[in-house]
Amino acid sequence: MTEFPALQAQFLAPIDRARLEVAAPSAHPPRILLLYGSLRARSFSRLLVEEAARILQRLGCETRIFDPRDLPLPDATGPDHPKVQELRALSQWSEGQVWCSPERHGAISGVIKAQIDWIPLEIGSVRPTQGKTLAVMQVSGGSQSFNAVNALRLLGRWMRMITIPNQSSVAMAYKEFDDDDRMKPSSYYERVVDVMEELVKFTLLTRDRADYLVDRYSERRASGCVPEHAALGAAAMSHEAGAGG
């Protein structure tokens, strides 16, 4: 098993452990963008995002919450629309994101989907979401469900994000917030804290390594970009093939 007829060895880079070590980690606070999925005056997905933002700030993060009001439907206008430009700029600014949707008819809301759809996989040579961390949350009006967070995970993978293992699903959300729109003490609240802690840790682990983590053989081959030290990898493969003969 030493021959690889489908592989173009010049585009295969040996794993560079040094690039997984960060000599001078970024010192600025982690930058987290939060999106929510309802336009209601008292939106529980917005209240949950605001609660998450407070926790993130307590953990030392810089946060931005995007207001989806006046964001047009995808393809209803061009990307030069001010709200689209605002959303895309925030996505590029962020190092991690939080997506929170109400569960509506067993799925995510159109409001959150429109926001994600306006963030393309690529703008020129810049990928607005690739390599960024992601935490997913949902609120439900009834019993606990995971349909929305599962759908958000699929979208996060499609957007090439690093989606953390933990997640939050708040059932009967109308019972979980007090008259001041603050989340009451509960196991649901504790899970939100857990998720935000995990998001910050993953963001700190990956933000200085993201470019390397998402560097792919297929994209190097498509662009014709031969990686550094590729000759070493090709030579090693040639040596293995000779030894096998």
Secondary structure as UniProt FT lines:
FT   TURN            5..6
FT   HELIX           9..11
FT   HELIX           17..20
FT   STRAND          31..36
FT   TURN            41..42
FT   HELIX           44..58
FT   TURN            59..60
FT   STRAND          62..65
FT   TURN            69..70
FT   TURN            74..75
FT   TURN            79..80
FT   HELIX           82..93
FT   STRAND          96..102
FT   TURN            105..106
FT   HELIX           110..118
FT   TURN            124..125
FT   TURN            130..131
FT   STRAND          133..139
FT   HELIX           147..158
FT   TURN            159..160
FT   STRAND          162..163
FT   STRAND          168..170
FT   HELIX           173..175
FT   TURN            179..180
FT   HELIX           187..206
FT   TURN            207..209
FT   HELIX           210..213
FT   HELIX           217..223
FT   TURN            228..229
FT   HELIX           230..244
//
